[in-house]
Amino acid sequence: FVTIDCRGSLQGGSGFFQQLFGCSKDAAPGGRGIRSSFERSNHGMVFLVGIHRLPEYILEQLLTAIDRQTYCRMGETASRPLDATLVLTLPPQNNEELIVRLNKHIPCIQTVPSLDSRGADEKLELLVGILGQESFALGRPLRLDKDVLAYLLTAHYPAGISEMRSVVRLL
């Protein structure tokens, strides 16, 4: 599993491109080849966070690699198989044009619903997990009044699970 934050692509240069697609020995600084993120994942997953930040030329190379199921390292002409699973994320308020473009190349886009739109059963399951983690961190059992539990289940968490975890820690 390899995670890549696409904010690194904003710094310019070829460093991010080399990190994503790799680089041959001849083209690499210092004469050492750089393995691509696909190779480093060892047939696993490559998680690209915030692909809306990618420069156009890198996004185009990535979409071409997805379509062809092959890619080339920087400085090479031989194609290599793209045998990793790619997971790409976008913020929910992204432009529709990019989403339509990605839909042409990627078969499935999954949107995770907000915590407030989920049912009480799912919130309860998350709360039990968070309370268990806090109990373990404190080294002692936790006890909740039913009113506190009802409050935690009905409270709104605009920031998601991290906000729920913060509220539990505060309590």
N, C-alpha and C positions, 0 to 999 in steps of 0.2 A: 504494500500500500504506500503510494507516494502522494504527498500533498504539495501542491504548488500554488502559491499566492500570486495572482497575476498583477499585483501592484508592482512587483519587481520588473515588469515589462516597461513601465513608465520611465525608467532610468535611462533608457536608450542603450545604444551599443548592441553587441551581439551576445552578451552574457546570458540573457534570459532565453534567447533562441537556442543557444548551446545547451542550457539546462533542460529545455523541453525536448529538443530533437537530437541532441548529442553533437559531437564534433570529431572529425577524423584526426589522426596524429599529425598530419601535415598542416592542418588549418588551426590546430589548437595552440594556445600560448604555452610555451615550454615544451612543445613536442609530445605531450601526453594526450591521448585521445580522451574524450569525455563521453561517458555512456548516456544515452537518452533516458528521459524519465520512464519511457515505456520499457526499456531494458532493465532499469533499476527496480521496477515494480515486479519483475520476474513473473510475467504472465498474470499479474494481479490487477489492481486498480490504480488509476491515476486520477486524482481528485483535483480539478482546476477550480480554484475559488475566485469568483469575480471575473469571468471571461469578458465582461463588457469593457474591462480596462485594457484588453489586448490591442496593440496597434493593428491596423488593418492588414498589413502584410503577414503578421504572425497568425492572425485569425484565419486568413485565406489559406495559409499553409496547413493549419490544423484541420480545417474543413475539407481540404483536398485529401489529406491523409486519412480522414474518416471515410470519405467516399471511396477511395482506392484500397483502403485497408493496408496501405504501405506508406512508408516515409523514407526520407534520405537524411543521413547525418550531414551536417555542414561540412563541405569540402569533399564529399563523396558523390558518386553518381549511381551507385548500386542501391536498389531499393531494399528495404528491410520490412519484414511483416509487422504490422501493427497488431500485436497479439495481447493487448491490455484492454481492460474495460475502462472507458472514460466516463467520469462523472463531472459535469460542468454546472456551475452555479451562477445565478444572476440575482440581483436584488429584485423584489417584487415590483418596484416602480420603474423598471427598465423600459426602454422604448420598444414599441410594438414591431418596428422594422427589423430589429435584431432578432426578436423572438421568431418572426416569420421566416427569416433567413436560416436560423438554426433548425427550425422545423423541417426544412428541406433536406437537411443533412443528418439529422439525429432523429431516430425513430420515436423517442418518447421523452416528453418533458413532464416532470412530476412537480406539483406545487404542494408544499407542506402547509396544511391549514394552521391558522393561528391557534394558540393555546385556548383562547376564549371561545373559539368556535367548536371546540371538542366537547364530547360528552362528559358527564360526571364520572362515569366509570374510568375513563382514560385519565382524567385529572386525579382521581383517587389512586390509581396505580402509580402515577408519577409521584404523588405526595408520599405514598408509602415508601417508594424507593429513596426519595430525598431524605425522609425522616430516618430511614435505616442508615444512610450514609452519615447523617449528623450524629446519630446515636453511636455509631462506630467511632467517629472522630472524637466524641466526648468520652468514650469509654464507659458509658453507662446507659441504661435503658431510658427511653423518653416516654412520657405519658401525656396524652392530650385529652382535654375536655371535649365533649361532643360539640359544644358551641364553637370552640376554636377550629375543630375539624370542618364544621359547616361553613365557617367564615372562609377558611382556606379554599374550600371547594367552590364557593360562590364569588370569591374575589376576582377582579379582572387583572390580568397579567399582560399588558401591552408588549413588554419586552420578552415575553415567552418564558421558557423554563428557567433561564438565568434569574429572572425576576422572582419566580416562585421560590427558587433556591435561596435567594436573598431574604425573602420574607420569612422563610422557615428559620434561617440562621438568626434573624433578628428576634424572633419569638424565643 
